[in-house]
C-alpha cells in the first residue's frame, strides 16, 4: 500500500469516527435555537421557534412581558433610533412648522426622500417620511430643527431614554446609521414603544400604511410602510422596520384582537424570516393569553368600620390585566387603608389601596374610594344648613314673602307717622 493510499484510508476512518459527534453537535445546535427563551411565571405546551437573535412580546397597556428571547442582549438597532427621533420631534415641535432643508441633511447616507436644499417641508411630512421609509435625510433635518444641531438632538434622545428607564440603550445619531457606541435591547425598545403608543400623534403615524408624497419636482409618489404584516396578518395596526445589515432585520409590529393590543419586537432576524418570526410570536400571544377585568368598577375590595358605620372600599373604574387563558395568574393580594380615618369622608377621597401581584411579578396598584359618604355629627347650625340646602325652593319663596311683608310693614309705619305729624300740625294751629 502506497503512502498516499494510506493517508486517504486514514482520512476516511477519521471522518467516520467524527461523524457521530458532528451529528450530535448539529442536533444540539438545532434543538437549542430557543434555549434563551423566557416565559414568565407559566409553562406552555408549545413556544415559538424563531430565527431572530432577540425578541420580545408585550401587551401595550400595562407592558406585561408575554414572551422573550435574549431580550436584554445589546444590539445595534436602527429602527429604535428612528422611533426615538420621531417621538422627540413630536413632543418638541409643532407639526405644522416648516423645516428648511440644509446641505448636511441632504448628504445623509442610506435611505432618503431626496429632499432639496433650501426647500421647506412641514414637521409632519418629514415624520411620515421617517416612519414609512426610514428616510435618513428627513431624520437629520428634523434633528437639526428640533435640537439646533445633531449633537444637541442626540442629547435629547438619550435624556428621553433615561427618563423611560432604558438602562441598556445609548444613541449616537438620529438616523440609526452604524456607530459602534450605539446600542439598545428588545426590552428597552418595548419600554419605548409602550410609552410612544400612549402619544396619539405617534400612534397615528405608527399606524399609517401608506400616504402620497410630493417631491421637489412636483411629482407624486406613494410612501409605503415596509412592514409587510400590514397586508398579511389579521389585526395589525402599527409597524416599523429597519436594518443595518440586510441579513439582520428588525420588525416592530402592533396588532389588536378584541380588547388586547400586543407589541412584537423582533431583532436581527434573517431577511426571509423576519415577518414569519413576528407572526409566530404574535400568534403565541393571541393563542395563549387574554385580557380580562381584574377588578370591576364599584366591586368591594375591603369593608372597614368608621364609627358606627361600615363602608366598602371600591375602584371607581374597571381595571384590566393580561393572563394565560384559563389561569387567574394572581400571586398575591393585599389591601391597605389610610390610618385614623375620621369623618367627613367624601366619595371622591382615596382612602386605601389594593395591591395585586401577578405570577410574572407585575404589580398592579389600585386606588380605593368609599362607596358612601360619612359626614360628621350635625350641630344645630349644620342641621339648619342641611334643611335649607335640601329645601332651597321653599326657602327662597319664604325669603320673598318675608321681604314683601317687611316692605309692607315699613310702608304702614311711614304712613302712620305721616298721619301723626299731620294731626299734630292741625292741633297746634287751633
Buried (B, 14 or more C-beta within 10 A) or exposed (E): EEEEEEEEEEEEEEEEEEEEEEEEEEEEEEEEEBEBBBBBBBEEEEBBEBBBBBBBBBBBBBBBBBBBBBBBBEBBBBBBBBBBBBBBBBBBBEBEEEBEBBEBBBEBEBBBBEBBEEEEBBBBBBBBBBBBBBBBBBBBBBBBBBBEEBEEBBEBBBEBBEEBEBEBBBBBBBBBBBBEEBBBBBBBBBBBBBBBBEBEBBBEBBBBBEBEBEEEEEEEEEBBBBBBBBEEBEBBBBBBBBBBEEEBBBBBBBBBBEEBBBBBBBBBBBEEBBBBBBBBBBBBBBEBBBBBEBBEEEEEBBEBEBEEEEBBBBBBEEBBBBBBEEEEBBBEEEBEBEEEBEEEBEBEEEBBBBEBBBBBEBEBEBBBBBBEEBEEEEEEEEEEEEEEEEEEEEEEEEEEEEEEEEEEEEEEEEEEEEEEEEEEEEEEEE
